[in-house]
Amino acid sequence: MAKLYFRYGAMNSGKSTALLQAGFNYEERGQRVLLAKPRIDLKGDDEIVSRLGMTRRADVLIDPDDDVEALFADAAARIDHDSLLEDLHLPVPPVACLLVDEAQFLTRTQVDGLMRIAVTTNVPVMAYGIRTDFRTAAFPGSARLLEIAHSLEELKTICRCGRKAMFNGRKVGREFVFTGDQVAIDGMAVSYESLCPTCYLEESGGRLG
């Protein structure tokens, strides 16, 4: 049975880079992958963007009301076949893995759909995202992944002080802010800094949430 994986970390912990590397590893071995991300992530439009500068177009963009199982089935059916395999009349391999970036923006229902994809189609699903917002509150998608994923892995990064970063501080200009909508995409009027608990509390005046 395939598994649902949740690989999480604070901002700048290399989540998108790890996703793109995982996709490359599969394809280097002649296997096919599907890449997906929530449409609400406007950074890069329809591309998955790594902070190291790597990009790749997502095969699937997910809206809040979408059925992820249906999207997966449709994408798996229409994905382009490798022309060399077709020319040689060799069987085209099935989808070997579904990779989902910015999974925190999924709904709980959509995360349940990812679990069903892994279990019922025997295709591993690797979801990458952050656990909490700038107020340290869990995103719905992340909360559900933490509840039901078969495997949890933390991708680590460091704070400006050198300690392990756990939280995501939101900045408007050069100032940290602790009120506002849960979703505000990095680089679009706001920016983020990964902080350890000590530095976060210093910036927030001792507030958590």
C-alpha angles and dihedrals in degrees: 000000000000120000141226110236127196116198109184140172145145121283114295094025093123100255097145091042090053091049093051090047091051090051091049091050092054094047093046085064094050096260128131126235136186120218120205139175137172112268090227088075096089094177106110093005104233094357133092105232126201120203087233088066100259117134137180132177115252115238092210132034114198124212121199094255096044124119102232093199091057092045090051093049092049094047093047090052096049102037111125115260120232105263093215092056091048092049090051091046090236121149113267110235117244122243106293099191143005113219118196123192126199090016092169088080094061121101122246089251091054092051088052086054091054089054091051091049091055095045102039101037097033091231115135114237118208113192121190126193150113123281103218142023128237090282092053092250118136120252111236093242093049093046091054093046090052088052101049113015115118091221132028123195127177118216107207135216134166136250123235087263093056097253123120110282117229106159136057115229116202120219132195104196104324097328127094115233128198103187131067142073117333093236121057115145118235112256094020103100092315138059133198138223125197110234138185116233092260095053092041091055091047091054095042096047092246097311125136109191 
